C-alpha cells in the first residue's frame, strides 16, 4: 500500500503547479484601470464603455479593484492596428 496520495489541490486542479514549479513561470504584469487608461490615453469612463460594448477585454476583479493582464492589452492593441500594419501601397 505504498500508493502515493495526491494532495487535494492536485486532485481538484490537475493543471496546478507545485510552488517549486512556479519559480520558473513568469506571470504577466497586471495593470489597474488608471494604468490602462494612461497607456491608451483615454478616460476611465471611455474604458468602461469600451468594455461594456465588448470593444475591449473585461478586467478581472480582485477584491474591490479591477486588473487587466498586460498581455491582453498588448494583444488588443495588435489586433486594433493589424489592418493598418498590413496595408501596402
WOUR-V573163 format. One line per field, one symbol per residue. phi: phi as a letter, one per 30 degrees, with the letter a starting at -180 (. if undefined). A space follows every 10 residues. Layout:
phi->???
//
This chain:
phi->.cddcddedd ddbdcdcded dddcdcdddc cdeddddddc hbdedddedd dechcadddc dbicccbbde dddddedddd cedddddbd
//
